[in-house]
Amino acid sequence: MGDMTDQDEPRKVGDRLAPATTPDKDAIKADRDAVSASHDAGPGPTPDEEAAADRSADSATEGVAESYEDMIEKGAAQEGEGKPGV
């Protein structure tokens, strides 16, 4: 069997059909290691980035705030395909 694993036939996984695959054992190990690895959000913003964000927020016009509120209301009432998940 060597360093490969295989799934010769498609198989049912939940409500979908998983295709036949031949993943490398190293790829499988890397995936399993990634599941248990710690993940963080990374470094926070620099002082320059914070200042730029503050300047950007201060320069928004009243129309921007109104458009934002309008889009929030439209999104809340959205129906059908494309509706954000909860």
N, CA, C and O of each residue as an XYZ file, in Angstrom:
344
protein
N       0.829     -1.190      0.000
C       0.000      0.000      0.000
C       0.871      1.250      0.000
O       0.419      2.293     -0.473
N       2.093      1.193      0.507
C       3.019      2.314      0.413
C       2.579      3.517      1.218
O       2.014      3.383      2.304
N       2.848      4.709      0.668
C       2.527      5.937      1.393
C       1.203      6.551      0.940
O       0.950      7.732      1.178
N       0.379      5.767      0.302
C      -0.900      6.271     -0.189
C      -2.034      5.503      0.479
O      -1.879      4.339      0.849
N      -3.163      6.163      0.626
C      -4.382      5.483      1.038
C      -5.341      5.661     -0.119
O      -5.180      6.576     -0.926
N      -6.313      4.817     -0.206
C      -7.245      5.016     -1.310
C      -8.656      4.616     -0.948
O      -8.908      3.810     -0.052
N      -9.533      5.203     -1.669
C     -10.959      4.922     -1.576
C     -11.358      4.686     -3.029
O     -11.571      5.634     -3.785
N     -11.455      3.436     -3.406
C     -11.640      3.086     -4.803
C     -13.002      3.454     -5.368
O     -13.131      3.699     -6.567
N     -13.996      3.495     -4.534
C     -15.356      3.745     -5.008
C     -15.934      4.995     -4.357
O     -15.584      5.317     -3.221
N     -16.808      5.700     -5.057
C     -17.517      6.813     -4.408
C     -18.322      6.267     -3.232
O     -18.764      5.118     -3.251
N     -18.506      7.100     -2.210
C     -19.260      6.643     -1.046
C     -20.186      7.744     -0.568
O     -19.931      8.927     -0.789
N     -21.244      7.350      0.077
C     -22.236      8.279      0.605
C     -21.713      8.873      1.902
O     -21.342      8.141      2.819
N     -21.682     10.218      1.983
C     -21.276     10.928      3.197
C     -22.384     11.915      3.499
O     -22.534     12.924      2.809
N     -23.158     11.624      4.528
C     -24.303     12.477      4.827
C     -25.289     12.428      3.672
O     -25.764     11.355      3.299
N     -25.596     13.589      3.105
C     -26.544     13.623      1.990
C     -25.852     13.854      0.651
O     -26.508     14.224     -0.323
N     -24.528     13.641      0.586
C     -23.814     13.837     -0.668
C     -22.971     12.623     -0.999
O     -22.749     11.760     -0.149
N     -22.501     12.557     -2.232
C     -21.682     11.448     -2.691
C     -20.236     11.919     -2.777
O     -19.921     12.802     -3.574
N     -19.346     11.335     -1.960
C     -17.930     11.682     -1.976
C     -17.259     10.900     -3.101
O     -17.450      9.688     -3.204
N     -16.473     11.576     -3.948
C     -15.828     10.873     -5.058
C     -14.709      9.962     -4.566
O     -14.229     10.097     -3.441
N     -14.309      9.045     -5.414
C     -13.156      8.203     -5.104
C     -11.927      9.107     -4.993
O     -11.787     10.058     -5.763
N     -11.041      8.817     -4.045
C      -9.869      9.660     -3.824
C      -8.636      8.816     -3.583
O      -8.732      7.622     -3.299
N      -7.490      9.434     -3.698
C      -6.233      8.804     -3.341
C      -5.385      9.848     -2.614
O      -4.434     10.373     -3.193
N      -5.713     10.160     -1.353
C      -4.935     11.159     -0.631
C      -3.594     10.607     -0.157
O      -3.478      9.421      0.154
N      -2.608     11.454     -0.104
C      -1.294     11.110      0.400
C      -1.369     11.040      1.931
O      -2.042     11.865      2.548
N      -0.695     10.075      2.546
C      -0.737      9.940      4.010
C      -0.197     11.185      4.703
O      -0.672     11.538      5.782
N       0.792     11.861      4.104
C       1.324     13.079      4.710
C       0.273     14.178      4.730
O       0.204     14.952      5.685
N      -0.545     14.256      3.687
C      -1.612     15.259      3.641
C      -2.656     14.973      4.716
O      -3.156     15.893      5.362
N      -2.976     13.716      4.903
C      -3.939     13.337      5.935
C      -3.394     13.701      7.313
O      -4.127     14.236      8.145
N      -2.119     13.417      7.563
C      -1.500     13.750      8.849
C      -1.503     15.258      9.063
O      -1.808     15.725     10.160
N      -1.169     16.021      8.035
C      -1.156     17.482      8.161
C      -2.550     18.007      8.481
O      -2.695     18.914      9.301
N      -3.572     17.451      7.849
C      -4.948     17.871      8.138
C      -5.317     17.570      9.586
O      -5.913     18.406     10.266
N      -4.964     16.383     10.056
C      -5.288     16.016     11.438
C      -4.530     16.884     12.435
O      -5.077     17.269     13.468
N      -3.265     17.193     12.125
C      -2.482     18.069     13.008
C      -3.081     19.468     13.055
O      -3.092     20.100     14.112
N      -3.578     19.960     11.923
C      -4.144     21.309     11.862
C      -5.402     21.432     12.721
O      -5.693     22.505     13.251
N      -6.143     20.340     12.857
C      -7.368     20.371     13.648
C      -7.056     20.665     15.111
O      -7.788     21.411     15.760
N      -5.987     20.090     15.631
C      -5.677     20.265     17.042
C      -4.699     21.417     17.311
O      -4.420     21.724     18.470
N      -4.178     22.053     16.263
C      -3.239     23.160     16.444
C      -3.970     24.387     16.983
O      -5.159     24.576     16.730
N      -3.243     25.216     17.727
C      -3.864     26.440     18.227
C      -3.889     27.476     17.105
O      -2.967     27.563     16.295
N      -4.943     28.240     17.081
C      -5.111     29.288     16.078
C      -5.451     30.579     16.807
O      -6.218     30.577     17.770
N      -4.873     31.682     16.339
C      -5.191     32.957     16.956
C      -5.517     33.989     15.868
O      -5.377     33.723     14.674
N      -5.937     35.124     16.297
C      -6.344     36.171     15.367
C      -5.163     36.946     14.802
O      -5.340     37.784     13.918
N      -3.978     36.681     15.293
C      -2.814     37.401     14.804
C      -2.628     38.710     15.545
O      -3.340     39.009     16.503
N      -1.658     39.484     15.085
C      -1.380     40.741     15.784
C      -2.509     41.749     15.597
O      -3.204     41.743     14.581
N      -2.678     42.611     16.589
C      -3.687     43.658     16.492
C      -3.200     44.786     15.592
O      -2.086     44.733     15.070
N      -4.023     45.793     15.414
C      -3.638     46.901     14.548
C      -2.501     47.715     15.158
O      -2.359     47.807     16.378
N      -1.705     48.296     14.281
C      -0.637     49.180     14.744
C      -1.252     50.528     15.100
O      -2.385     50.804     14.707
N      -0.533     51.368     15.831
C      -1.059     52.703     16.126
C      -1.400     53.490     14.854
O      -2.385     54.227     14.827
N      -0.591     53.335     13.805
C      -0.883     54.023     12.542
C      -2.194     53.526     11.927
O      -2.977     54.316     11.399
N      -2.425     52.224     11.999
C      -3.661     51.669     11.448
C      -4.875     52.128     12.251
O      -5.926     52.419     11.679
N      -4.732     52.191     13.564
C      -5.839     52.681     14.394
C      -6.164     54.136     14.076
O      -7.333     54.516     13.999
N      -5.122     54.948     13.891
C      -5.329     56.357     13.564
C      -6.007     56.496     12.207
O      -6.889     57.337     12.036
N      -5.602     55.678     11.246
C      -6.215     55.731      9.916
C      -7.682     55.334      9.980
O      -8.515     55.933      9.299
N      -8.009     54.329     10.791
C      -9.405     53.908     10.935
C     -10.232     55.015     11.582
O     -11.368     55.260     11.176
N      -9.672     55.679     12.578
C     -10.387     56.783     13.231
C     -10.626     57.932     12.257
O     -11.710     58.515     12.235
N      -9.612     58.257     11.450
C      -9.780     59.327     10.461
C     -10.863     58.956      9.452
O     -11.668     59.801      9.062
N     -10.882     57.710      9.036
C     -11.866     57.252      8.059
C     -13.275     57.331      8.640
O     -14.205     57.761      7.958
N     -13.434     56.922      9.888
C     -14.755     56.950     10.528
C     -15.231     58.381     10.707
O     -16.417     58.666     10.547
N     -14.313     59.285     11.038
C     -14.681     60.687     11.244
C     -15.071     61.384      9.942
O     -15.806     62.372      9.960
N     -14.578     60.869      8.814
C     -14.842     61.538      7.539
C     -16.121     61.043      6.859
O     -16.490     61.554      5.801
N     -16.797     60.062      7.447
C     -18.032     59.550      6.843
C     -19.121     60.623      6.900
O     -19.288     61.318      7.902
N     -19.845     60.731      5.804
C     -20.917     61.731      5.752
C     -22.195     61.164      6.352
O     -22.288     59.967      6.623
N     -23.166     62.021      6.553
C     -24.464     61.587      7.094
C     -25.115     60.586      6.138
O     -25.802     59.667      6.583
N     -24.908     60.754      4.840
C     -25.489     59.827      3.854
C     -24.991     58.406      4.025
O     -25.724     57.447      3.786
N     -23.731     58.275      4.442
C     -23.170     56.940      4.659
C     -23.906     56.251      5.804
O     -24.262     55.078      5.692
N     -24.134     56.956      6.883
C     -24.842     56.382      8.033
C     -26.258     55.980      7.644
O     -26.738     54.922      8.050
N     -26.930     56.819      6.860
C     -28.295     56.494      6.428
C     -28.291     55.262      5.530
O     -29.150     54.393      5.676
N     -27.337     55.175      4.603
C     -27.246     54.010      3.715
C     -26.977     52.745      4.511
O     -27.538     51.688      4.221
N     -26.117     52.856      5.513
C     -25.803     51.709      6.363
C     -27.061     51.203      7.054
O     -27.341     50.005      7.041
N     -27.809     52.102      7.650
C     -29.040     51.720      8.342
C     -30.033     51.096      7.364
O     -30.705     50.120      7.696
N     -30.124     51.654      6.168
C     -31.034     51.133      5.147
C     -30.642     49.705      4.761
O     -31.504     48.836      4.634
N     -29.356     49.467      4.577
C     -28.889     48.126      4.193
C     -29.120     47.124      5.328
O     -29.436     45.963      5.069
N     -28.965     47.558      6.575
C     -29.227     46.673      7.717
C     -30.692     46.253      7.710
O     -31.002     45.082      7.925
N     -31.592     47.199      7.467
C     -33.020     46.882      7.444
C     -33.361     45.954      6.284
O     -34.131     45.009      6.454
N     -32.794     46.213      5.102
C     -33.057     45.342      3.953
C     -32.532     43.937      4.205
O     -33.193     42.957      3.861
N     -31.361     43.831      4.799
C     -30.783     42.519      5.081
C     -31.612     41.737      6.077
O     -31.738     40.518      5.964
N     -32.172     42.421      7.039
C     -32.991     41.750      8.053
C     -34.258     41.176      7.456
O     -34.776     40.167      7.933
N     -34.762     41.823      6.401
C     -36.013     41.385      5.781
C     -35.775     40.494      4.563
O     -36.733     40.113      3.890
N     -34.530     40.155      4.268
C     -34.218     39.365      3.084
C     -34.813     37.977      3.192
O     -34.810     37.364      4.259
N     -35.324     37.491      2.070
C     -35.890     36.139      2.013
C     -35.273     35.384      0.850
O     -34.776     35.993     -0.097
N     -35.303     34.074      0.918
C     -34.899     33.242     -0.208
C     -33.404     33.016     -0.311
O     -32.654     33.213      0.645
N     -32.990     32.592     -1.511
C     -31.590     32.266     -1.772
C     -30.701     33.475     -1.529
O     -31.058     34.593     -1.900
N     -29.563     33.263     -0.917
C     -28.641     34.337     -0.640
C     -28.819     34.955      0.728
O     -28.030     35.812      1.127
N     -29.842     34.535      1.453
C     -30.071     35.070      2.798
C     -28.918     34.617      3.697
O     -28.597     33.429      3.744
N     -28.298     35.558      4.409
C     -27.214     35.158      5.296
C     -27.694     34.171      6.344
O     -28.819     34.266      6.835
N     -26.825     33.219      6.683
C     -27.167     32.211      7.688
C     -27.161     32.800      9.076
O     -26.549     33.836      9.333
N     -27.847     32.127      9.954
C     -27.931     32.597     11.336
C     -27.039     31.725     12.205
O     -26.955     31.941     13.414
